[in-house]
Amino acid sequence: MEEESKARAERKVKRAAQLLFFRQHRIPGVKGWELKKTVGDDYIDVIEVLNSSLEKLGMEVKRLTEGKERSDRYIIVLKDNLTEKASGARIDEIAMLSATLAYIITKQGKVSRKSVEEFLCAKFPKHRVLFALDRYIKQGYLGEEDKVLFIGWRTRAEVDRKTLLDLILSA
Amino acid sequence: MRPEKLLRQINFCKTIQKESTNPFDLNVKKFIETLNQYLKTWKSRDELLLDADAISELTKIIELQAKWIQDRSSSFYIDPVLIELKLKLLEPEQLADAFFQSWHPVIALDRLTPKRLKQGLDYWNALLPFNERDDDFPAALTAEESAFEIQDLIDMSILSRAEFDNALKAILKELEALGRTEYHDFIYSTEFEESIRRAYLTSYLVSEAKAGLDIDPLEDTVFIYPSGARAGEVRSIAIGISHEDWLGWKRSQKREQNGK
């Protein structure tokens, strides 16, 4: 009986890991209601068990709040900082992204695209700035609506915004 | 009384929202006094609508003011001017370094399963060659890009689960009464919107195996039947519905009725 229940719990953790690791939609991760549907009502407990296994590998399940609990998105991210290069992006592109995010965060998470462009153009050619902003929007780091830029889902998932601002201030 | 002053204040509210400038730049008390001044003389519907618009914009600004205070009192708050200055002074390498130190990348993989490959192949087989498709034929949507799942509509309170289930039951009952019938004859109705609704509900009947489809690509016919009737191969297919096609169906229905 106990073994059966253990096996069932393991199956649930495996299923949750598959759902979270393998992309189901355009945006990685799964919503609370999807986990509930596939894993069961105890999906939050299952995530905790999965988290303890992932922790050993330096990963964690992150919960992105979307208002309602069942609409929250669960996503796996790297818990520790990267020690090696883990992006093919050029250093100036990362610098532009870093500056853009810091700029938007301090403006309460929303700012007109024009003002971001003007800000970045002080250091980079306009064509590079336009190309970079479009790329960040496509990658999910930024969102755009009515020529207003805001923090995208990927920044919320991947970037520790407070640390970013602290590091910029202390640099 | 000309509403220029009020229009200017409404525009100012919109600018604050768009440009994320300080919401306390708007003097709420003065705004309400202006509104009060106009409201005494306004009677027409347009004037009252403008008054409602002004109130709506004002509430948005008050909401922003609350958020502004909340934001400033949170640990996130750092003077934007200070950050801007720092950003201007830092070298690209320093900015990139700050980003990498606060970056925890998402870990996700794409997988291609035999089932998904089969779905792709079925989609390919069901798709007409490009030159045979209508110019207005919409670009194929993948499941990931499709607009709304039923759960999304329920979450958005556009539809309730009970309402949706009742609509499904009703259309299934209709299908069971008709038995095996031509797909387009089944979903098309006198109104195009209703036809889309029926096609949407029917897709759920098919997905939930409550109904099945007989497709003959050579004859270009699709028949639908209640699933109790028989069981067949399970695969994913796309059936296009267009306004033009629906108009053609309507014309043929009219001709049939006239013929009788």
Interface residues (C-beta under 8 A of the other chain):
Chain A: F21 F22 R23 H25 R26 P28 G29 W33 M59 K62 K68 R70 S71 I75 I76 V77 L78 K79 N81 L82 A86 S87 I91 D92 I94 A95 M96 L97 S98 A99 L101 A102 Y103 I105 T106 K107 Q108 K110 V111 S112 S115 F119 A122 K123 D146 V148 R154 A157 E158 V159 D160 R161 K162 T163 L164 L165 L167 I168 L169 A171
Chain B: K18 E19 S20 K67 W68 D71 S75 F76 I78 D79 P80 L82 I83 E84 K86 L87 K88 L90 P92 E93 Q94 L95 A96 D97 A98 F99 F100 Q101 S102 W103 H104 P105 V106 I107 A108 L109 D110 R111 E144 E145 Q151 D155
